Amino acid sequence: MLNKIKGYRIERKIKLLLITYGWKVVRAGGSLGEYDLIAFRDGHCIFFQVKSTSKDKFYYYGYMKKDYEGFPFMLIVDFGRGITRITSPIKIVTKSDGEDLKSFLESKNSKR
């Protein structure tokens, strides 16, 4: 039960961050599918799987394709202490993999 609460808090944190950057966000109820959040903006749609860990590495065993139903699929891992990485799905995610989530969102905003 504690893991579900932690997972919900992290998903909510990411959802609010996406909204701050102008995305409309829908949380997948129950989060038992391939994705946790769907974000829409300017005719674009991205599916996100959100995970968290306090360790230096996260081992991901979920959906491994770069798209979902023809839309981009991204993995977000919150390592805590302000370190949140976004990447295409990979089996082992470290604090240096992919891109910082805020940098990713800022780059998407500059392309508007």
C-alpha positions as CSV (number, residue, x, y, z in Angstrom):
1,M,0.0,0.0,0.0
2,L,2.9,2.4,0.8
3,N,4.4,1.9,-2.7
4,K,1.0,2.8,-4.3
5,I,0.8,6.0,-2.3
6,K,4.4,6.9,-3.2
7,G,3.8,6.1,-6.9
8,Y,0.6,8.3,-6.9
9,R,2.6,11.2,-5.3
10,I,5.3,11.0,-7.9
11,E,2.8,10.7,-10.7
12,R,0.9,13.7,-9.3
13,K,4.2,15.7,-9.0
14,I,5.1,14.9,-12.7
15,K,1.5,15.7,-13.8
16,L,1.7,19.1,-12.1
17,L,5.1,19.8,-13.7
18,L,3.8,19.0,-17.1
19,I,0.7,21.2,-16.6
20,T,3.1,24.1,-15.5
21,Y,4.7,23.7,-19.0
22,G,1.4,24.0,-20.8
23,W,0.5,20.3,-21.3
24,K,-3.0,18.9,-20.7
25,V,-2.5,15.7,-18.7
26,V,-4.7,12.7,-18.0
27,R,-3.7,10.1,-15.4
28,A,-4.4,6.5,-16.3
29,G,-6.7,5.2,-13.6
30,G,-5.2,2.4,-11.6
31,S,-2.0,2.7,-13.6
32,L,-2.0,-1.0,-14.3
33,G,-1.4,-0.6,-18.1
34,E,1.6,0.3,-20.1
35,Y,1.5,4.0,-19.2
36,D,0.7,6.3,-16.2
37,L,0.2,9.7,-17.9
38,I,-0.9,10.9,-21.3
39,A,0.0,14.5,-22.1
40,F,-1.4,16.6,-24.9
41,R,-0.3,20.0,-26.3
42,D,-0.4,21.7,-29.7
43,G,-1.6,18.6,-31.5
44,H,1.0,16.4,-29.9
45,C,0.5,13.5,-27.6
46,I,3.1,11.6,-25.4
47,F,2.6,8.6,-23.2
48,F,4.6,8.4,-20.0
49,Q,5.5,5.6,-17.6
50,V,6.5,7.2,-14.3
51,K,8.8,5.4,-11.8
52,S,10.8,6.4,-8.8
53,T,13.7,5.2,-6.8
54,S,16.1,6.4,-4.1
55,K,18.9,4.3,-5.6
56,D,21.5,5.3,-8.2
57,K,20.0,2.9,-10.8
58,F,16.5,1.9,-11.7
59,Y,15.8,-1.5,-13.4
60,Y,12.8,-1.2,-15.8
61,Y,10.9,-4.3,-16.8
62,G,7.9,-2.6,-18.5
63,Y,6.9,-1.6,-22.0
64,M,10.1,-1.3,-24.2
65,K,8.9,0.3,-27.4
66,K,9.6,3.9,-28.3
67,D,6.0,4.5,-29.3
68,Y,2.6,3.4,-28.1
69,E,-0.2,3.2,-30.7
70,G,1.9,5.5,-33.0
71,F,2.6,8.1,-30.3
72,P,5.9,8.7,-28.4
73,F,6.4,6.6,-25.3
74,M,8.8,7.9,-22.7
75,L,10.0,6.7,-19.3
76,I,10.4,9.2,-16.5
77,V,12.4,8.1,-13.4
78,D,12.4,10.3,-10.3
79,F,15.6,9.6,-8.3
80,G,14.6,12.1,-5.6
81,R,16.5,15.2,-4.5
82,G,15.5,17.1,-7.7
83,I,16.9,14.5,-10.1
84,T,14.3,13.4,-12.6
85,R,15.3,11.9,-15.9
86,I,13.3,11.2,-19.1
87,T,14.4,8.7,-21.6
88,S,13.1,6.2,-24.2
89,P,12.5,2.9,-22.4
90,I,15.7,1.2,-21.4
91,K,16.3,-1.7,-19.0
92,I,18.7,0.2,-16.7
93,V,18.3,3.9,-16.0
94,T,20.9,5.8,-14.2
95,K,21.0,9.4,-13.0
96,S,22.9,10.4,-16.1
97,D,20.7,8.6,-18.7
98,G,18.4,10.5,-21.0
99,E,17.7,14.1,-20.2
100,D,16.7,16.1,-17.2
101,L,12.9,16.4,-17.2
102,K,12.8,20.2,-16.8
103,S,15.4,20.6,-19.6
104,F,13.3,18.4,-21.8
105,L,10.1,20.4,-21.1
106,E,11.9,23.7,-21.6
107,S,13.2,22.5,-25.0
108,K,9.6,21.4,-26.0
109,N,8.4,24.9,-25.0
110,S,11.0,26.7,-27.1
111,K,9.8,24.7,-30.2
112,R,6.3,26.1,-29.9
